[in-house]
């Protein structure tokens, strides 16, 4: 439902001539993306996740064909 509302809002913006993001919106979007990337990096490189991923990859590579 929320996605449909966002799509309607975007469609309405395009009809009214407001297209694209302003410089401030780009700055906020870039900061949000960098923050998310930093959090994701910390999670993936943590000990528990790293060992889980290593175990998963090892099991996948040890599968007999």
N, CA, C and O atoms as a Maestro MAE file, in Angstrom:
{
 s_m_m2io_version
 :::
 2.0.0
}

f_m_ct {
 s_m_title
 :::
 protein
 m_atom[260] {
  # First column is atom index #
  i_m_mmod_type
  r_m_x_coord
  r_m_y_coord
  r_m_z_coord
  i_m_residue_number
  s_m_chain_name
  s_m_pdb_residue_name
  s_m_pdb_atom_name
  i_m_atomic_number
  :::
  1 25 0.813 -1.193 0.000 1 A "UNK " " N  " 7
  2 3 0.000 0.000 0.000 1 A "UNK " " CA " 6
  3 2 0.856 1.257 0.000 1 A "UNK " " C  " 6
  4 15 0.584 2.207 -0.734 1 A "UNK " " O  " 8
  5 25 1.894 1.253 0.832 2 A "UNK " " N  " 7
  6 3 2.743 2.436 0.927 2 A "UNK " " CA " 6
  7 2 3.465 2.686 -0.391 2 A "UNK " " C  " 6
  8 15 3.664 3.835 -0.785 2 A "UNK " " O  " 8
  9 25 3.858 1.613 -1.071 3 A "UNK " " N  " 7
  10 3 4.542 1.739 -2.353 3 A "UNK " " CA " 6
  11 2 3.616 2.383 -3.375 3 A "UNK " " C  " 6
  12 15 4.039 3.235 -4.156 3 A "UNK " " O  " 8
  13 25 2.366 1.979 -3.367 4 A "UNK " " N  " 7
  14 3 1.409 2.548 -4.322 4 A "UNK " " CA " 6
  15 2 1.223 4.041 -4.067 4 A "UNK " " C  " 6
  16 15 1.123 4.822 -5.013 4 A "UNK " " O  " 8
  17 25 1.176 4.443 -2.798 5 A "UNK " " N  " 7
  18 3 1.044 5.867 -2.481 5 A "UNK " " CA " 6
  19 2 2.248 6.652 -2.982 5 A "UNK " " C  " 6
  20 15 2.105 7.750 -3.520 5 A "UNK " " O  " 8
  21 25 3.435 6.081 -2.800 6 A "UNK " " N  " 7
  22 3 4.645 6.753 -3.270 6 A "UNK " " CA " 6
  23 2 4.641 6.888 -4.788 6 A "UNK " " C  " 6
  24 15 5.015 7.928 -5.331 6 A "UNK " " O  " 8
  25 25 4.211 5.820 -5.470 7 A "UNK " " N  " 7
  26 3 4.151 5.878 -6.926 7 A "UNK " " CA " 6
  27 2 3.158 6.936 -7.396 7 A "UNK " " C  " 6
  28 15 3.423 7.659 -8.356 7 A "UNK " " O  " 8
  29 25 2.018 7.023 -6.720 8 A "UNK " " N  " 7
  30 3 1.033 8.055 -7.084 8 A "UNK " " CA " 6
  31 2 1.603 9.450 -6.869 8 A "UNK " " C  " 6
  32 15 1.407 10.350 -7.685 8 A "UNK " " O  " 8
  33 25 2.312 9.612 -5.757 9 A "UNK " " N  " 7
  34 3 2.902 10.915 -5.459 9 A "UNK " " CA " 6
  35 2 3.947 11.280 -6.526 9 A "UNK " " C  " 6
  36 15 4.003 12.422 -6.983 9 A "UNK " " O  " 8
  37 25 4.765 10.305 -6.913 10 A "UNK " " N  " 7
  38 3 5.762 10.559 -7.945 10 A "UNK " " CA " 6
  39 2 5.111 10.915 -9.273 10 A "UNK " " C  " 6
  40 15 5.558 11.830 -9.964 10 A "UNK " " O  " 8
  41 25 4.057 10.192 -9.627 11 A "UNK " " N  " 7
  42 3 3.344 10.486 -10.866 11 A "UNK " " CA " 6
  43 2 2.769 11.897 -10.845 11 A "UNK " " C  " 6
  44 15 2.815 12.609 -11.848 11 A "UNK " " O  " 8
  45 25 2.228 12.296 -9.699 12 A "UNK " " N  " 7
  46 3 1.660 13.629 -9.548 12 A "UNK " " CA " 6
  47 2 2.748 14.691 -9.685 12 A "UNK " " C  " 6
  48 15 2.521 15.729 -10.307 12 A "UNK " " O  " 8
  49 25 3.913 14.447 -9.119 13 A "UNK " " N  " 7
  50 3 5.017 15.394 -9.227 13 A "UNK " " CA " 6
  51 2 5.435 15.579 -10.683 13 A "UNK " " C  " 6
  52 15 5.691 16.697 -11.129 13 A "UNK " " O  " 8
  53 25 5.500 14.481 -11.409 14 A "UNK " " N  " 7
  54 3 5.915 14.571 -12.811 14 A "UNK " " CA " 6
  55 2 4.898 15.360 -13.629 14 A "UNK " " C  " 6
  56 15 5.278 16.104 -14.533 14 A "UNK " " O  " 8
  57 25 3.630 15.210 -13.328 15 A "UNK " " N  " 7
  58 3 2.603 15.949 -14.064 15 A "UNK " " CA " 6
  59 2 2.646 17.434 -13.774 15 A "UNK " " C  " 6
  60 15 2.316 18.247 -14.637 15 A "UNK " " O  " 8
  61 25 3.052 17.798 -12.564 16 A "UNK " " N  " 7
  62 3 3.037 19.211 -12.191 16 A "UNK " " CA " 6
  63 2 4.328 19.919 -12.586 16 A "UNK " " C  " 6
  64 15 4.495 21.102 -12.286 16 A "UNK " " O  " 8
  65 25 5.236 19.226 -13.247 17 A "UNK " " N  " 7
  66 3 6.459 19.862 -13.710 17 A "UNK " " CA " 6
  67 2 7.625 19.754 -12.738 17 A "UNK " " C  " 6
  68 15 8.726 20.206 -13.054 17 A "UNK " " O  " 8
  69 25 7.414 19.177 -11.581 18 A "UNK " " N  " 7
  70 3 8.499 19.010 -10.620 18 A "UNK " " CA " 6
  71 2 9.188 17.684 -10.925 18 A "UNK " " C  " 6
  72 15 8.670 16.617 -10.596 18 A "UNK " " O  " 8
  73 25 10.332 17.753 -11.541 19 A "UNK " " N  " 7
  74 3 11.031 16.533 -11.953 19 A "UNK " " CA " 6
  75 2 12.404 16.473 -11.293 19 A "UNK " " C  " 6
  76 15 13.092 17.487 -11.174 19 A "UNK " " O  " 8
  77 25 12.785 15.300 -10.874 20 A "UNK " " N  " 7
  78 3 14.107 15.109 -10.304 20 A "UNK " " CA " 6
  79 2 14.235 15.616 -8.879 20 A "UNK " " C  " 6
  80 15 13.282 16.119 -8.284 20 A "UNK " " O  " 8
  81 25 15.432 15.469 -8.357 21 A "UNK " " N  " 7
  82 3 15.695 15.904 -6.989 21 A "UNK " " CA " 6
  83 2 16.474 17.214 -7.021 21 A "UNK " " C  " 6
  84 15 17.224 17.479 -7.960 21 A "UNK " " O  " 8
  85 25 16.292 18.007 -6.012 22 A "UNK " " N  " 7
  86 3 17.079 19.226 -5.875 22 A "UNK " " CA " 6
  87 2 18.429 18.877 -5.260 22 A "UNK " " C  " 6
  88 15 18.649 17.747 -4.826 22 A "UNK " " O  " 8
  89 25 19.310 19.831 -5.228 23 A "UNK " " N  " 7
  90 3 20.649 19.595 -4.687 23 A "UNK " " CA " 6
  91 2 20.592 19.158 -3.229 23 A "UNK " " C  " 6
  92 15 21.339 18.269 -2.821 23 A "UNK " " O  " 8
  93 25 19.718 19.771 -2.444 24 A "UNK " " N  " 7
  94 3 19.598 19.383 -1.032 24 A "UNK " " CA " 6
  95 2 19.113 17.942 -0.905 24 A "UNK " " C  " 6
  96 15 19.583 17.203 -0.040 24 A "UNK " " O  " 8
  97 25 18.187 17.544 -1.754 25 A "UNK " " N  " 7
  98 3 17.699 16.160 -1.705 25 A "UNK " " CA " 6
  99 2 18.799 15.187 -2.099 25 A "UNK " " C  " 6
  100 15 18.906 14.109 -1.516 25 A "UNK " " O  " 8
  101 25 19.624 15.553 -3.088 26 A "UNK " " N  " 7
  102 3 20.759 14.707 -3.456 26 A "UNK " " CA " 6
  103 2 21.717 14.571 -2.275 26 A "UNK " " C  " 6
  104 15 22.217 13.478 -2.006 26 A "UNK " " O  " 8
  105 25 21.974 15.661 -1.577 27 A "UNK " " N  " 7
  106 3 22.893 15.627 -0.435 27 A "UNK " " CA " 6
  107 2 22.356 14.713 0.662 27 A "UNK " " C  " 6
  108 15 23.102 13.901 1.210 27 A "UNK " " O  " 8
  109 25 21.087 14.833 0.983 28 A "UNK " " N  " 7
  110 3 20.492 13.992 2.016 28 A "UNK " " CA " 6
  111 2 20.472 12.530 1.567 28 A "UNK " " C  " 6
  112 15 20.763 11.630 2.355 28 A "UNK " " O  " 8
  113 25 20.133 12.300 0.316 29 A "UNK " " N  " 7
  114 3 20.125 10.932 -0.210 29 A "UNK " " CA " 6
  115 2 21.500 10.305 -0.192 29 A "UNK " " C  " 6
  116 15 21.645 9.126 0.134 29 A "UNK " " O  " 8
  117 25 22.517 11.085 -0.543 30 A "UNK " " N  " 7
  118 3 23.892 10.585 -0.533 30 A "UNK " " CA " 6
  119 2 24.343 10.272 0.889 30 A "UNK " " C  " 6
  120 15 24.968 9.239 1.127 30 A "UNK " " O  " 8
  121 25 24.031 11.152 1.832 31 A "UNK " " N  " 7
  122 3 24.391 10.889 3.232 31 A "UNK " " CA " 6
  123 2 23.685 9.647 3.765 31 A "UNK " " C  " 6
  124 15 24.283 8.845 4.483 31 A "UNK " " O  " 8
  125 25 22.422 9.493 3.414 32 A "UNK " " N  " 7
  126 3 21.683 8.316 3.869 32 A "UNK " " CA " 6
  127 2 22.282 7.041 3.277 32 A "UNK " " C  " 6
  128 15 22.414 6.035 3.974 32 A "UNK " " O  " 8
  129 25 22.640 7.082 2.004 33 A "UNK " " N  " 7
  130 3 23.238 5.909 1.362 33 A "UNK " " CA " 6
  131 2 24.588 5.569 1.985 33 A "UNK " " C  " 6
  132 15 24.895 4.396 2.201 33 A "UNK " " O  " 8
  133 25 25.388 6.578 2.273 34 A "UNK " " N  " 7
  134 3 26.693 6.341 2.907 34 A "UNK " " CA " 6
  135 2 26.528 5.785 4.323 34 A "UNK " " C  " 6
  136 15 27.268 4.891 4.733 34 A "UNK " " O  " 8
  137 25 25.568 6.311 5.055 35 A "UNK " " N  " 7
  138 3 25.306 5.800 6.402 35 A "UNK " " CA " 6
  139 2 24.859 4.350 6.371 35 A "UNK " " C  " 6
  140 15 25.315 3.531 7.167 35 A "UNK " " O  " 8
  141 25 23.959 4.040 5.441 36 A "UNK " " N  " 7
  142 3 23.488 2.661 5.302 36 A "UNK " " CA " 6
  143 2 24.636 1.739 4.913 36 A "UNK " " C  " 6
  144 15 24.742 0.630 5.436 36 A "UNK " " O  " 8
  145 25 25.501 2.188 3.995 37 A "UNK " " N  " 7
  146 3 26.646 1.379 3.573 37 A "UNK " " CA " 6
  147 2 27.593 1.124 4.737 37 A "UNK " " C  " 6
  148 15 28.122 0.021 4.875 37 A "UNK " " O  " 8
  149 25 27.811 2.136 5.577 38 A "UNK " " N  " 7
  150 3 28.695 1.962 6.725 38 A "UNK " " CA " 6
  151 2 28.124 0.956 7.723 38 A "UNK " " C  " 6
  152 15 28.853 0.109 8.239 38 A "UNK " " O  " 8
  153 25 26.845 1.047 7.991 39 A "UNK " " N  " 7
  154 3 26.201 0.104 8.910 39 A "UNK " " CA " 6
  155 2 26.249 -1.307 8.332 39 A "UNK " " C  " 6
  156 15 26.552 -2.262 9.048 39 A "UNK " " O  " 8
  157 25 25.954 -1.442 7.050 40 A "UNK " " N  " 7
  158 3 25.992 -2.755 6.407 40 A "UNK " " CA " 6
  159 2 27.390 -3.344 6.436 40 A "UNK " " C  " 6
  160 15 27.557 -4.541 6.671 40 A "UNK " " O  " 8
  161 25 28.399 -2.510 6.198 41 A "UNK " " N  " 7
  162 3 29.783 -2.974 6.250 41 A "UNK " " CA " 6
  163 2 30.133 -3.490 7.646 41 A "UNK " " C  " 6
  164 15 30.749 -4.546 7.787 41 A "UNK " " O  " 8
  165 25 29.739 -2.739 8.670 42 A "UNK " " N  " 7
  166 3 30.018 -3.161 10.043 42 A "UNK " " CA " 6
  167 2 29.330 -4.486 10.369 42 A "UNK " " C  " 6
  168 15 29.910 -5.348 11.029 42 A "UNK " " O  " 8
  169 25 28.103 -4.640 9.906 43 A "UNK " " N  " 7
  170 3 27.365 -5.883 10.182 43 A "UNK " " CA " 6
  171 2 28.021 -7.060 9.474 43 A "UNK " " C  " 6
  172 15 28.219 -8.116 10.074 43 A "UNK " " O  " 8
  173 25 28.359 -6.881 8.198 44 A "UNK " " N  " 7
  174 3 28.915 -7.992 7.415 44 A "UNK " " CA " 6
  175 2 30.308 -8.369 7.910 44 A "UNK " " C  " 6
  176 15 30.678 -9.543 7.865 44 A "UNK " " O  " 8
  177 25 31.086 -7.396 8.379 45 A "UNK " " N  " 7
  178 3 32.440 -7.717 8.837 45 A "UNK " " CA " 6
  179 2 32.493 -8.089 10.316 45 A "UNK " " C  " 6
  180 15 33.578 -8.327 10.847 45 A "UNK " " O  " 8
  181 25 31.355 -8.144 10.986 46 A "UNK " " N  " 7
  182 3 31.356 -8.561 12.388 46 A "UNK " " CA " 6
  183 2 31.709 -10.047 12.478 46 A "UNK " " C  " 6
  184 15 31.563 -10.791 11.509 46 A "UNK " " O  " 8
  185 25 32.166 -10.455 13.633 47 A "UNK " " N  " 7
  186 3 32.627 -11.834 13.807 47 A "UNK " " CA " 6
  187 2 31.561 -12.881 13.540 47 A "UNK " " C  " 6
  188 15 31.821 -13.870 12.855 47 A "UNK " " O  " 8
  189 25 30.364 -12.676 14.072 48 A "UNK " " N  " 7
  190 3 29.301 -13.669 13.929 48 A "UNK " " CA " 6
  191 2 28.865 -13.813 12.479 48 A "UNK " " C  " 6
  192 15 28.734 -14.928 11.974 48 A "UNK " " O  " 8
  193 25 28.642 -12.704 11.816 49 A "UNK " " N  " 7
  194 3 28.194 -12.756 10.418 49 A "UNK " " CA " 6
  195 2 29.305 -13.274 9.521 49 A "UNK " " C  " 6
  196 15 29.057 -14.050 8.598 49 A "UNK " " O  " 8
  197 25 30.518 -12.847 9.790 50 A "UNK " " N  " 7
  198 3 31.650 -13.297 8.982 50 A "UNK " " CA " 6
  199 2 31.828 -14.813 9.070 50 A "UNK " " C  " 6
  200 15 32.044 -15.472 8.052 50 A "UNK " " O  " 8
  201 25 31.739 -15.362 10.267 51 A "UNK " " N  " 7
  202 3 31.889 -16.814 10.412 51 A "UNK " " CA " 6
  203 2 30.707 -17.553 9.793 51 A "UNK " " C  " 6
  204 15 30.883 -18.632 9.226 51 A "UNK " " O  " 8
  205 25 29.506 -16.987 9.894 52 A "UNK " " N  " 7
  206 3 28.339 -17.616 9.275 52 A "UNK " " CA " 6
  207 2 28.473 -17.634 7.758 52 A "UNK " " C  " 6
  208 15 28.171 -18.639 7.114 52 A "UNK " " O  " 8
  209 25 28.925 -16.521 7.192 53 A "UNK " " N  " 7
  210 3 29.112 -16.467 5.739 53 A "UNK " " CA " 6
  211 2 30.216 -17.418 5.289 53 A "UNK " " C  " 6
  212 15 30.089 -18.083 4.260 53 A "UNK " " O  " 8
  213 25 31.293 -17.481 6.060 54 A "UNK " " N  " 7
  214 3 32.383 -18.406 5.729 54 A "UNK " " CA " 6
  215 2 31.895 -19.849 5.752 54 A "UNK " " C  " 6
  216 15 32.209 -20.632 4.856 54 A "UNK " " O  " 8
  217 25 31.128 -20.195 6.778 55 A "UNK " " N  " 7
  218 3 30.583 -21.553 6.861 55 A "UNK " " CA " 6
  219 2 29.648 -21.863 5.712 55 A "UNK " " C  " 6
  220 15 29.669 -22.966 5.165 55 A "UNK " " O  " 8
  221 25 28.830 -20.897 5.348 56 A "UNK " " N  " 7
  222 3 27.903 -21.088 4.229 56 A "UNK " " CA " 6
  223 2 28.657 -21.305 2.925 56 A "UNK " " C  " 6
  224 15 28.319 -22.202 2.152 56 A "UNK " " O  " 8
  225 25 29.673 -20.494 2.678 57 A "UNK " " N  " 7
  226 3 30.468 -20.630 1.449 57 A "UNK " " CA " 6
  227 2 31.217 -21.948 1.455 57 A "UNK " " C  " 6
  228 15 31.295 -22.619 0.426 57 A "UNK " " O  " 8
  229 25 31.772 -22.331 2.601 58 A "UNK " " N  " 7
  230 3 32.507 -23.601 2.681 58 A "UNK " " CA " 6
  231 2 31.586 -24.789 2.385 58 A "UNK " " C  " 6
  232 15 31.954 -25.700 1.643 58 A "UNK " " O  " 8
  233 25 30.375 -24.767 2.980 59 A "UNK " " N  " 7
  234 3 29.430 -25.849 2.704 59 A "UNK " " CA " 6
  235 2 29.015 -25.882 1.230 59 A "UNK " " C  " 6
  236 15 28.848 -26.955 0.649 59 A "UNK " " O  " 8
  237 25 28.852 -24.701 0.634 60 A "UNK " " N  " 7
  238 3 28.471 -24.644 -0.772 60 A "UNK " " CA " 6
  239 2 29.575 -25.186 -1.670 60 A "UNK " " C  " 6
  240 15 29.290 -25.836 -2.676 60 A "UNK " " O  " 8
  241 25 30.826 -24.928 -1.322 61 A "UNK " " N  " 7
  242 3 31.945 -25.396 -2.148 61 A "UNK " " CA " 6
  243 2 32.255 -26.868 -1.909 61 A "UNK " " C  " 6
  244 15 32.874 -27.504 -2.762 61 A "UNK " " O  " 8
  245 25 31.844 -27.423 -0.779 62 A "UNK " " N  " 7
  246 3 32.110 -28.829 -0.472 62 A "UNK " " CA " 6
  247 2 31.038 -29.782 -0.987 62 A "UNK " " C  " 6
  248 15 31.116 -30.986 -0.747 62 A "UNK " " O  " 8
  249 25 30.043 -29.260 -1.688 63 A "UNK " " N  " 7
  250 3 28.963 -30.112 -2.199 63 A "UNK " " CA " 6
  251 2 29.496 -31.014 -3.294 63 A "UNK " " C  " 6
  252 15 30.194 -30.561 -4.201 63 A "UNK " " O  " 8
  253 25 29.161 -32.303 -3.207 64 A "UNK " " N  " 7
  254 3 29.603 -33.265 -4.216 64 A "UNK " " CA " 6
  255 2 28.679 -33.182 -5.447 64 A "UNK " " C  " 6
  256 15 27.461 -33.050 -5.330 64 A "UNK " " O  " 8
  257 25 29.294 -33.263 -6.599 65 A "UNK " " N  " 7
  258 3 28.513 -33.223 -7.850 65 A "UNK " " CA " 6
  259 2 28.207 -34.592 -8.359 65 A "UNK " " C  " 6
  260 15 27.560 -34.734 -9.397 65 A "UNK " " O  " 8
  :::
 }
 m_bond[259] {
  # First column is bond index #
  i_m_from
  i_m_to
  i_m_order
  :::
  1 1 2 1
  2 2 3 1
  3 3 4 2
  4 3 5 1
  5 5 6 1
  6 6 7 1
  7 7 8 2
  8 7 9 1
  9 9 10 1
  10 10 11 1
  11 11 12 2
  12 11 13 1
  13 13 14 1
  14 14 15 1
  15 15 16 2
  16 15 17 1
  17 17 18 1
  18 18 19 1
  19 19 20 2
  20 19 21 1
  21 21 22 1
  22 22 23 1
  23 23 24 2
  24 23 25 1
  25 25 26 1
  26 26 27 1
  27 27 28 2
  28 27 29 1
  29 29 30 1
  30 30 31 1
  31 31 32 2
  32 31 33 1
  33 33 34 1
  34 34 35 1
  35 35 36 2
  36 35 37 1
  37 37 38 1
  38 38 39 1
  39 39 40 2
  40 39 41 1
  41 41 42 1
  42 42 43 1
  43 43 44 2
  44 43 45 1
  45 45 46 1
  46 46 47 1
  47 47 48 2
  48 47 49 1
  49 49 50 1
  50 50 51 1
  51 51 52 2
  52 51 53 1
  53 53 54 1
  54 54 55 1
  55 55 56 2
  56 55 57 1
  57 57 58 1
  58 58 59 1
  59 59 60 2
  60 59 61 1
  61 61 62 1
  62 62 63 1
  63 63 64 2
  64 63 65 1
  65 65 66 1
  66 66 67 1
  67 67 68 2
  68 67 69 1
  69 69 70 1
  70 70 71 1
  71 71 72 2
  72 71 73 1
  73 73 74 1
  74 74 75 1
  75 75 76 2
  76 75 77 1
  77 77 78 1
  78 78 79 1
  79 79 80 2
  80 79 81 1
  81 81 82 1
  82 82 83 1
  83 83 84 2
  84 83 85 1
  85 85 86 1
  86 86 87 1
  87 87 88 2
  88 87 89 1
  89 89 90 1
  90 90 91 1
  91 91 92 2
  92 91 93 1
  93 93 94 1
  94 94 95 1
  95 95 96 2
  96 95 97 1
  97 97 98 1
  98 98 99 1
  99 99 100 2
  100 99 101 1
  101 101 102 1
  102 102 103 1
  103 103 104 2
  104 103 105 1
  105 105 106 1
  106 106 107 1
  107 107 108 2
  108 107 109 1
  109 109 110 1
  110 110 111 1
  111 111 112 2
  112 111 113 1
  113 113 114 1
  114 114 115 1
  115 115 116 2
  116 115 117 1
  117 117 118 1
  118 118 119 1
  119 119 120 2
  120 119 121 1
  121 121 122 1
  122 122 123 1
  123 123 124 2
  124 123 125 1
  125 125 126 1
  126 126 127 1
  127 127 128 2
  128 127 129 1
  129 129 130 1
  130 130 131 1
  131 131 132 2
  132 131 133 1
  133 133 134 1
  134 134 135 1
  135 135 136 2
  136 135 137 1
  137 137 138 1
  138 138 139 1
  139 139 140 2
  140 139 141 1
  141 141 142 1
  142 142 143 1
  143 143 144 2
  144 143 145 1
  145 145 146 1
  146 146 147 1
  147 147 148 2
  148 147 149 1
  149 149 150 1
  150 150 151 1
  151 151 152 2
  152 151 153 1
  153 153 154 1
  154 154 155 1
  155 155 156 2
  156 155 157 1
  157 157 158 1
  158 158 159 1
  159 159 160 2
  160 159 161 1
  161 161 162 1
  162 162 163 1
  163 163 164 2
  164 163 165 1
  165 165 166 1
  166 166 167 1
  167 167 168 2
  168 167 169 1
  169 169 170 1
  170 170 171 1
  171 171 172 2
  172 171 173 1
  173 173 174 1
  174 174 175 1
  175 175 176 2
  176 175 177 1
  177 177 178 1
  178 178 179 1
  179 179 180 2
  180 179 181 1
  181 181 182 1
  182 182 183 1
  183 183 184 2
  184 183 185 1
  185 185 186 1
  186 186 187 1
  187 187 188 2
  188 187 189 1
  189 189 190 1
  190 190 191 1
  191 191 192 2
  192 191 193 1
  193 193 194 1
  194 194 195 1
  195 195 196 2
  196 195 197 1
  197 197 198 1
  198 198 199 1
  199 199 200 2
  200 199 201 1
  201 201 202 1
  202 202 203 1
  203 203 204 2
  204 203 205 1
  205 205 206 1
  206 206 207 1
  207 207 208 2
  208 207 209 1
  209 209 210 1
  210 210 211 1
  211 211 212 2
  212 211 213 1
  213 213 214 1
  214 214 215 1
  215 215 216 2
  216 215 217 1
  217 217 218 1
  218 218 219 1
  219 219 220 2
  220 219 221 1
  221 221 222 1
  222 222 223 1
  223 223 224 2
  224 223 225 1
  225 225 226 1
  226 226 227 1
  227 227 228 2
  228 227 229 1
  229 229 230 1
  230 230 231 1
  231 231 232 2
  232 231 233 1
  233 233 234 1
  234 234 235 1
  235 235 236 2
  236 235 237 1
  237 237 238 1
  238 238 239 1
  239 239 240 2
  240 239 241 1
  241 241 242 1
  242 242 243 1
  243 243 244 2
  244 243 245 1
  245 245 246 1
  246 246 247 1
  247 247 248 2
  248 247 249 1
  249 249 250 1
  250 250 251 1
  251 251 252 2
  252 251 253 1
  253 253 254 1
  254 254 255 1
  255 255 256 2
  256 255 257 1
  257 257 258 1
  258 258 259 1
  259 259 260 2
  :::
 }
}
